[in-house]
Amino acid sequence: MSVFDRFRRGSPGGAAHAEDVPTRPTGYQQTASRLHSFNRYEIKYLVDEMRVPQLRAELAARMENDPFSPRGGYPVTSVYYDTPSLRFYWEKIEGLKFRRKVRMRLYGAPHECTEDSSVQIEIKQRVNRVTQKRRIALPYGTARSWLDDRQAIRCEPSQRPFVKEVTTLIGNLDLRPIVTTGYLREAFVGVDADLGLRVTIDHKVHGRDRDFHFAAPAENRFTIPPKLAIVEIKANERVPYWVTDMTARLDMSVNRISKYCQSVEAFGLAPRSRVGAPELVVPDDVDTSLPTDVFRAVPAH
């Protein structure tokens, strides 16, 4: 019986099971809850960490810190699912106008993750220039049973189309964990006329290609040079003029970097793409092992 065939709409007799009920988000997890489904434009940049303080100051003058983000940022860790032939990876590399990814995401320190921790199951897709995301929150144990063990889950009626789509992708494409990505994220949100604008700065981007449990005591490696941060500007309709002016003054160049693709290539699962910039390759003389205090490595602002 396929995963799709095992999908169930509800429990026998209507009985509810607490372990299948999405957990209530707290703290910076509420950011993910508020962004459960949306369309927007995303532009990515690479910025030297030495220039981040200037960027941070300019953003803070016109934007507010994400109200659910602690000072100094918060850890984000994702497990990406793909086919044995890396279909989703190649869709990105080949620049298909319609492409998507399936991932499980944890907001918070991975070593503190338990079976009851809230995680996000997400489909991120690109349609021409527009990024679309859909996600639901589940306890980690339930999410792993669904995606890794291919067990059916119970869900709310409003979540059934999404759960059915993910279940079908897993079963039909034989999706499995490929790599993880992790980083420390600072987030700023627009105010007044800039509502809907969101800018994130991701530091110490790293990952691994095995031991996919979030709390596994496994070694991670930097997947881009640690001297670089990834800046993402996200807007619902248009990027404000002051943002484009700021990026020009700071000499920020648009980069099509994908954290997932960087992890795939960093661990030799696919050859280095010509799309990537040479500065993204970690030099041989740089220690790629991740410091144990990586989540405390960014100063508060």
N, C-alpha and C positions, 0 to 999 in steps of 0.2 A: 504494500500500500504506500502511495506517495505521500510526501509531506502535505501536499494540497488536499489529498483525500482525507488526511487525518485532522484537517482544520475543523474545529468545532465552534459553533456559534454560541454555545452556552452550556452550562452544566445541567446534567439530568435533573429534571424536577425543579429547575430554577434555583438550585442551591448555590450559594456563593462560597468561594474559597478565598480566604484572605491572602494567601500567597500569590494569587493571580491578580490582585488589585494593585494598580499603580500606586507607588508611594507618593506622599505629598512632598513636593520640593521645598527645601529650606535654603536660606542664605543665597549664595550666588547660583545655586541650582534653579532659582526662580527665573533667572535670565533665560535659561533654556525653555522653561515652562511657558514664558510669555512669547517665545519665538517658535511656537510649535508648528506653525504653518505659514509660509510667506513667500512672496516673490520679490526679488530685488536685484540690483546691479552690484557687482563686486569688482573692485580693482585692487590688485596686489602690487606691493613694492618691497624691495630689499633695502634695508637701511643699516648702516654701520652702527654698532652699539654706542660708539663715541658721539654720534649725532642724535641719539634718542632723547637725551635731556632737553635739547632745543625743541625737538618735535613735541615732546610731552608738554613743555611749557606753552607752546602755541595752541595745542589742543585744549589745555586746561583753561586758557583765556576765553575760549568761545564755546566750550562744551562742558558737560558735567561727567564726573566719574560714574560709571554704572552703579546705581544705588545698591545693587546686590553683590558688588565686587568688593572684597576686602582690600585694604591698603596694600599696595605692592603687587596686586594681581592674584590670580588663582590658577591652580593646575588644571589642565585639560588633557585627557588621555583617550585615544580612540583605537579601536580594533577595526580594521578594514577587511571586508569580505569580497572575494573575487572568485572567478572561475579558475580551474586548473591551468588554463591557457592565458590568464590575466586579461580577460576581455575588457573589463572596466579600465584597466591601466592603458591598454592600447587605444581605447576610444578617446581617452584624454590626449595621448601622444599624437594621434592622427587628427585631432582637432575636429571631431564630429560635432555637428551643430546640435544634435541631441545625444546626450550621454548622461550616465548616472552612476552613483556609488551607493553601496549599502555599508553602514558602519554602526558600531556600538560605541557610545561615548559616555565617559565618566567625568563629572565635574567634581574635583576634590583630589586630595592626596591618594594615589593609587594604593599605597601600602595600608591605608585605612579601609579599603573596600571590603565589604562583607556580602553575604548572600542577600541581605536585606537592603543594601545600598541602592539608591535610585540611579538608574542609568537611562540613557536615551537611545532608542533604536530609530535610526534615521535613514531616509532616502534623500540624497542630495542629487539633484539633476540640473543640467544646463540645457536650456532651450534657446538657441541662438545666443544672445548676449545676456539673457535673464537667468539668474540662479533661483531655483525653487527648492524649498526644503519642506519635508513633512516628517514628523517624528511623534513618538509616544514614549512615555516614561513607564518603566517596569522595574520591579526588584531585580537585582543582578542575577540571582539564582534562576528566576523565571526566564529572564532574557537568554541566559546560556542554555537552558533546556530547549528553548525555542530555536535559536539560531544554530547552536552547536550540536545538540542531541536530536534536533528535528522533532521535538515533541509539540503537539498542539497546545495552544494556550487559550484561555478564556479572556474575553475583552468586552468593553462596553460597546453598545450598538454603533455609536459614532466612530469607533475605531476599526470596525470590521472591514471596510474597504482597504484601509492601509495594511492591516494584518494579513488580509487575503493576498494583497500584492506582494508583500515581503515573503510570505510563505510560498507563493508560486515561484518567485525568483530563486529562492533557496533550493526548491525541489527541481525545477526545470533546468537551472544553470549549474547545479551542484556547487553552490557557493560554500567557501570555507575561509577561515581566518588566514590572512596572508602576512600582514605586518601590523605593527602598532605605530602610532605617532604620539608624541607628548610634547608639551611646552608649558610655559608660564605666561598667562595672558593678562594684559592690561586692557581695559575696555572703557571707552568714552561714548556718551550718548548725546545727541543733539537736543537743543532746547529752542523754544519759540519757533521761529521760521524754519529751523533745521530739524524739526521733529521727524523721526524716521532715519536720520543719519546716525551711523554707528562706525566708530573707528577702533580697531584692535591692534595691539602690538604684541607679537608672540616672540618670546625669548627662549633660547636654549632648546631649539627644536631637535628632538631625538626620537629614537624608536628601537624596535627589535623585530626579529623574524621568527621567534619561537617563544614558548612559554607564555601563552596569550592571556592567562588569567591576570586581571589587573593587579592583584596583590602578590603575584609571583616574585620571589626574590631573584629575579633574573637581571643579567647585565644589559643595560641600554647603551646605545652609541649615538653620538651626534650624527645627524643626517645632513645637516648643512653646517658650515663653519660657525662655531659659537660666537664669533665676533659679529655675526649678522643677525638682525631681527627681521621678521616678516610683518609688514604693516598691511592691513586690509581696510579699505574704505568701502562702506556698504551703504547704499542709498536706495530708497524706494522708487524714486523717479529720476532725479538728476542730482549730480554732485554740486554743492554750492560753489560759487565762484571763488570764495576765499580759500576753499580747500585746494582747488587746482592751482591757485596762485601760491599757496604755501608749498605744495609739492614742487613747483617750479623753482621757488627761491631756495629750497633745501636740496635741489638737484636730485630729486627722487625719480627714478626711472621705473616705468611699468614693467612688471615681470610676470610671466605666466606660470610661476612656480606652483606646483602641487605638492603638498606635504606627503600625500600618499605615494605619488610617483618618486619623490626623493627617497622615501624609505625603501621602495622596491629596488631602485637602482643602487642605493647605498649598500644593500646586502647582496648584490649580484644576482638578483632574480630576473633582471632584464638589463640589456646594455644601456649605457649612458645615452640619453636622448640628445639630439642636436638642438632641441627646443630649449633645453636648460642652458643657463649661463655658466661659463667656465668658473666664475667665482663661487659657484655652489658646490664644487668638488672640494671635499676636506683634504688639505695637503697631507702628504705622507708624514711630515714632521709634527703634525698636530695630534695630541692625544685625544682619541675619539671616545674614550670611556666617559661615562656620565658621572659627575660628582654626586655624592650621596646627599649633599645639601642643595641640589639644584633648585628646589622649590622655595628656597630662601635666598636665592642669588640676586634678586632684583630689588633695589632700594625702594622704600616707600616714597610716595610722592604726595 
